[in-house]
């Protein structure tokens, strides 16, 4: 009869380690370098995505303004809003009314009482307001070195970055069409409603440092809104395109007409 044998215990191999292995300094530096490289690759993409999102936010603002203008016109004998002038920063220049009713105030009944609307200006207001219907989140923080007082100008404009095309330039690009203002004009008194611009945005001077780098969002007389690329040889968008489509079908621009 066979007897059961005693199990043989296998002794564990001796180990020289006294704990979990740690990174060496070189390995740590390599990891940090890899993270830095990945960050440098991802951050521009994230920044671009943020700007694109803000551009869409701004365009949505413009669409709301276009709709508000359409509703206003229905209530006021088919006329465009009668605004005091281009905006609060323009003071009493070429004013068409004596009260302080600029675009945001005139359109307020049609866009709702927006608490983020930056129209409660006082001399003490220096910080940017929260996002609202009348300011582009990109445009409000864009700086143009050639326009030294841009920040103060936007602040004095109640931080409203959108400009109502109150009166445009004549064909000579030097005099104002005072007898044919946009404010209060009949909506059917427009030569080309799909081309005539009602609202543009700041900054609009340097074509490479516009509200959306090389582009602006615009509201047109037919109430639609869209993004428009700047022409690189046009310093000051308003000078070249404020009259486009209002009185005739002429193309506007410096070297590239549109």
Phi, psi and omega in degrees: 000134181273137179265147178295138180270152179284129180299143182268120179280132179261116183288136178294150179290141178295143180240140179272347183281145181247003181176182179297145181291145182248156176294143170276166180299320181295316179297319178298318179295323178296316179298316179298319180296320179295316179299319180296319179295315179298320179296319180295334178277326185273325185300315177301322179294319178294319179296319179296320179295321179296315179296323179294319179295320179292326176296320177293320177300315179297315180297323177296321174303314181298320179296320177296320178295317178301318178294319179297321178297319179297318179293320177300314183300323178297324182277340187238057170055040176056048177238154174287157180307137177269090180268155180300311173193211186293325182172171187301325180296341180275000176059233180258013182297124178051039183289146178246001175207157186268342178272165183272069180245093176265185185309310182299320180292319181294322185269356184306318180298342185256346176250353180091163179283096184266113182294340179273358182292121186276067181237027179247051188295137165222165181297340182275348182287115180232338182272157179284141179282173174292166181299140180209185187288334189250022177215135176276127181297334176276311183300326185290340180248001179284136180246135177244109183304333182282344179244086190298328183259022183301314182300315179294324181296316179292320177300313180291345177268022182065024184062022173275122183262355179264139186244127177281132183280069187302303177222136183253171179281149176283179182299334181283357179058025180221334180251158182265144176276069185296330183281350180227063180291157174286319180301121178083358181288151176292141185292338179271001179264055181223126183295317183221086185301333181281348181247334182288130185264128177269319185222134170233186186225156176264151352283148185226015183274286180289123183295343179263350180232053178271182183304324179236057181062267182251030183208160177227146168272141184225150170251134184253167186296340175271007174081003175275162179230145178200163178276139178231129179288142176280154172265131191292345180259010182251102176273112183089096182303317186299322182301322186268335190232002183296330182269355185305124172080354184280314185248345181201180181261013181299144174282149181238161180133174181273286180252330178251105183282149177210000000 
